[in-house]
Amino acid sequence: FPTIYRFHYKLTGHPKISIVIPNKDQVAYLIRAIDSIIQKSTYDNYEIIIVENNSTTEEIFEFYRLLEAIPQIKVVRWEHPFNYSAINNYGVSFATGEYVLLLNNDVEVISPSWMEEMLMYAQRPDVGAVGAKLYFENRNIQHAGVIIGIGEDGVAVHSHAGEPFSSVGYMGRLYAQDVSAVTAACLMVKKSLYEAVGGFEEELAVAYNDVDFCLKLREKGLLNICTPYAELFHYESVSRGYEVKPEKQQRFQREVAYMKNKWKTVLEQGDPYYNPNMSKQRPWKLV
């Protein structure tokens, strides 16, 4: 885009990054995720922590045995009902890196320098969480930051979801920028900050735990950033599915109510990075 310039901050060190990946079955997706990290990443000081949660297929345990032979990979077991927040908190407790990189099992790395692109912002003392630009399998945008206070339930939506791969966003908005929140499908943060805000809220088992986490960082006066130069595919919700069963819908509504109660004032004030004159139902569209 003619008026957008790309910045490269120098890395101030070579810190270890702990990549935490929750997983249940889905061996093909996990293989693709792990292979893309190892084969494509140009950053080399990292470990991978896979948090196994109630898998049932023999092939996934065979794959775990292969992975455990690799020094930089460890598999830990969370033998409790699915709770995305609790699983990530448990995984982070094993992290030996200065930085934590939360990652879903259904992603595939595109940008070889994805970790450096996120780390150059995460290393700044004024930054909390850093997110990536994610794409659906059809190459349309899945995530380019999170806008709060809008959408069907009034809590949050992904920015520019559904836009084509080559889109520069509304008025060129898809550059590295401050956002209210980023998705935990790919989120980097200092481990010390993760611990300082109490990690992920385990009352939010599935929905909005990442938004809540990012708002806690903002509450500490920190910035959350999304960079379009860390790119991954995100084959969304392949492990757990969508919220279609009545009990899942009920749980989702409880989590919506939790967010609206806890962050009532913040949500009512609106997203500081979103124009209040634009639609609250269709992001970046005029009312």
C-alpha positions in Angstrom: 0.0 0.0 0.0 1.6 3.3 -1.1 1.6 5.0 2.3 2.5 2.1 4.5 6.0 1.3 5.6 7.3 -1.9 7.1 9.5 -1.7 10.2 12.0 -4.2 11.3 13.0 -3.8 15.0 16.3 -5.4 15.9 16.0 -8.3 18.3 17.6 -7.5 21.6 18.7 -11.1 22.3 18.1 -14.7 21.3 15.5 -15.8 24.0 13.9 -19.2 24.1 10.3 -19.3 23.0 8.0 -22.0 24.5 5.4 -23.0 21.9 2.3 -24.5 23.7 0.0 -26.6 21.6 -3.2 -28.2 23.1 -4.2 -31.4 21.2 -6.8 -34.2 21.1 -6.4 -36.8 18.4 -6.2 -35.1 14.9 -2.8 -36.6 14.1 -2.7 -35.4 10.5 -3.3 -31.7 11.6 -0.7 -32.0 14.4 1.9 -33.5 12.1 1.3 -30.6 9.6 1.6 -28.0 12.4 4.8 -29.5 13.9 6.4 -30.1 10.4 5.7 -26.5 9.4 7.3 -25.1 12.6 10.4 -27.3 12.3 10.9 -27.1 8.5 9.9 -23.4 7.8 10.9 -21.5 10.9 14.1 -19.4 10.7 14.2 -18.8 14.5 15.9 -21.7 16.2 15.7 -21.2 20.0 12.4 -22.7 20.8 10.8 -25.7 22.5 7.4 -27.3 21.7 5.1 -28.4 24.6 2.1 -30.5 23.4 -0.7 -30.7 26.0 -2.5 -34.0 25.4 -6.1 -33.9 26.4 -8.2 -37.2 26.3 -7.1 -38.5 22.9 -8.5 -42.0 22.0 -6.8 -43.0 18.7 -3.7 -45.2 18.8 -2.0 -43.3 15.9 -1.8 -40.1 17.9 0.0 -41.9 20.8 2.4 -43.5 18.2 3.1 -40.0 17.0 3.7 -38.7 20.5 6.3 -41.5 21.0 8.1 -40.3 17.9 8.0 -36.7 19.1 9.3 -37.5 22.6 12.5 -38.6 21.0 13.1 -35.1 19.8 14.9 -33.1 22.6 13.1 -29.8 22.0 9.6 -31.4 22.1 7.8 -32.6 25.2 4.3 -34.1 25.6 2.4 -33.5 28.9 -1.0 -34.9 29.8 -4.1 -33.0 30.9 -6.4 -35.7 32.0 -9.5 -33.6 32.7 -12.5 -32.4 30.7 -11.7 -30.0 27.9 -11.1 -26.5 29.1 -9.0 -24.4 26.7 -7.9 -22.0 29.4 -6.9 -24.6 31.9 -5.0 -26.6 29.3 -3.0 -23.6 28.2 -2.3 -22.6 31.8 -1.1 -26.2 32.5 1.1 -26.2 29.4 2.7 -22.8 30.3 3.6 -24.2 33.7 6.1 -26.5 31.9 7.5 -23.7 29.8 11.3 -22.9 30.2 11.3 -20.1 27.7 11.3 -16.4 28.4 8.4 -16.1 26.0 5.3 -18.2 25.5 3.7 -18.7 22.1 0.2 -20.2 22.3 -0.6 -22.1 19.2 -3.6 -24.2 18.0 -3.0 -27.7 16.6 -4.8 -26.8 13.4 -2.4 -24.2 12.1 0.3 -24.3 9.4 3.2 -21.8 9.2 3.4 -19.7 6.1 6.0 -17.0 6.9 9.5 -18.5 7.8 10.3 -15.5 10.0 6.9 -15.6 11.8 8.5 -16.0 15.3 11.0 -13.1 14.7 8.1 -10.9 13.4 6.2 -11.5 16.6 9.2 -11.4 19.0 10.4 -8.0 17.7 7.2 -6.5 19.2 6.8 -8.8 22.2 10.3 -7.8 23.4 9.2 -4.2 23.8 8.5 -3.2 27.4 5.2 -1.5 26.5 3.7 -4.5 24.7 1.6 -7.3 26.1 0.3 -9.8 23.5 1.3 -10.1 19.9 -0.9 -11.9 17.3 -0.5 -13.1 13.8 -2.5 -12.8 10.5 -4.3 -16.1 10.0 -6.0 -17.5 6.9 -8.8 -20.0 6.3 -7.9 -23.0 4.0 -9.5 -21.0 1.1 -6.9 -18.3 1.7 -9.4 -15.7 2.9 -8.5 -13.9 6.1 -9.6 -15.6 9.4 -8.0 -13.2 11.9 -6.2 -9.9 11.7 -6.8 -8.7 15.3 -9.9 -8.6 17.4 -12.4 -5.7 17.7 -14.3 -5.5 21.0 -17.8 -4.3 21.7 -19.3 -5.2 18.4 -20.7 -8.3 16.7 -23.8 -10.4 17.2 -23.2 -10.8 21.0 -21.6 -7.4 21.5 -18.4 -8.9 22.9 -15.8 -9.2 20.1 -15.3 -10.2 16.4 -12.2 -10.9 14.3 -11.1 -8.0 12.2 -11.3 -8.3 8.4 -12.5 -11.9 8.6 -13.5 -13.2 5.1 -11.4 -10.7 3.2 -9.2 -12.1 0.4 -5.6 -13.1 1.0 -4.3 -10.1 -0.8 -6.4 -7.5 0.9 -4.7 -4.5 2.5 -7.8 -3.9 4.7 -10.1 -1.0 5.2 -8.2 2.1 4.1 -5.0 0.0 4.3 -5.5 -1.0 7.9 -3.8 -4.4 7.6 -0.4 -3.4 8.7 1.3 -4.0 12.0 -1.0 -2.1 14.4 -2.3 -1.8 18.0 -5.5 -3.8 18.6 -7.7 -4.5 21.6 -7.0 -8.3 21.5 -5.7 -11.1 19.4 -6.7 -14.8 19.1 -4.9 -17.4 21.1 -4.7 -19.6 18.0 -1.3 -17.8 17.6 -0.4 -15.5 20.5 3.1 -14.5 21.9 3.6 -12.9 25.3 6.4 -12.8 27.8 6.0 -15.6 30.3 6.4 -13.1 33.1 3.4 -11.1 31.9 1.3 -14.3 31.4 1.9 -15.1 35.0 1.5 -11.5 36.2 -2.2 -11.4 34.9 -3.0 -14.9 36.2 -2.9 -16.6 32.8 -6.1 -17.5 31.1 -9.4 -17.3 33.0 -10.6 -20.9 33.6 -14.2 -19.8 33.9 -14.0 -19.2 30.2 -13.5 -22.8 29.1 -13.8 -22.1 25.3 -15.0 -18.7 24.2 -13.4 -15.3 24.7 -10.6 -16.5 27.1 -8.0 -14.8 24.7 -10.0 -11.6 24.6 -10.2 -11.6 28.4 -6.5 -12.2 28.7 -5.7 -9.4 26.3 -8.0 -7.0 28.2 -6.2 -7.9 31.4 -2.9 -6.9 29.7 -4.5 -3.6 28.5 -5.6 -3.0 32.0 -1.9 -3.0 33.0 -1.3 -0.2 30.5 0.2 -2.5 27.9 -0.4 -2.6 24.1 -1.6 -5.6 22.1 -0.3 -5.8 18.6 -1.3 -7.8 15.5 1.3 -8.1 12.7 0.4 -9.2 9.2 4.0 -10.4 8.6 3.5 -13.4 10.8 1.2 -15.5 8.6 -0.3 -18.9 9.2 -3.2 -21.0 7.9 -5.8 -21.8 10.5 -8.0 -24.8 9.8 -10.4 -23.5 12.4 -12.2 -25.8 15.0 -11.2 -29.1 13.5 -10.5 -30.6 16.9 -13.5 -29.5 18.9 -16.1 -28.5 16.3 -18.5 -25.6 16.4 -21.0 -24.5 19.0 -24.1 -26.4 17.6 -25.2 -28.7 20.5 -27.6 -27.2 23.0 -25.2 -27.7 26.0 -22.4 -26.0 24.0 -24.7 -23.1 23.2 -25.7 -22.8 26.8 -22.0 -22.8 27.9 -21.3 -20.2 25.2 -24.0 -17.9 26.5 -22.6 -18.2 30.0 -19.3 -17.1 28.8 -20.8 -14.2 26.9 -22.5 -13.1 30.1 -19.3 -13.5 32.0 -17.5 -11.1 29.6 -20.3 -8.6 29.6 -20.4 -8.5 33.4 -16.6 -8.3 33.9 -15.8 -5.9 31.1 -19.1 -4.0 31.0 -17.6 -0.5 31.1 -14.8 -1.4 28.6 -17.3 -2.9 26.1 -19.7 0.0 26.4 -16.9 2.5 25.8 -16.1 0.7 22.5 -12.9 -0.3 20.9 -10.4 2.5 20.8 -9.0 1.2 17.5 -12.4 1.1 15.7 -14.4 4.0 14.3 -17.7 4.3 16.3 -19.4 5.6 13.2 -19.0 2.2 11.5 -21.3 -0.8 11.8 -21.5 -2.7 15.1 -22.6 -5.8 13.1 -20.4 -5.8 10.0 -16.9 -4.7 10.8 -15.4 -1.9 8.7 -18.6 -1.3 6.9 -20.4 2.0 7.0 -23.7 2.0 9.0 
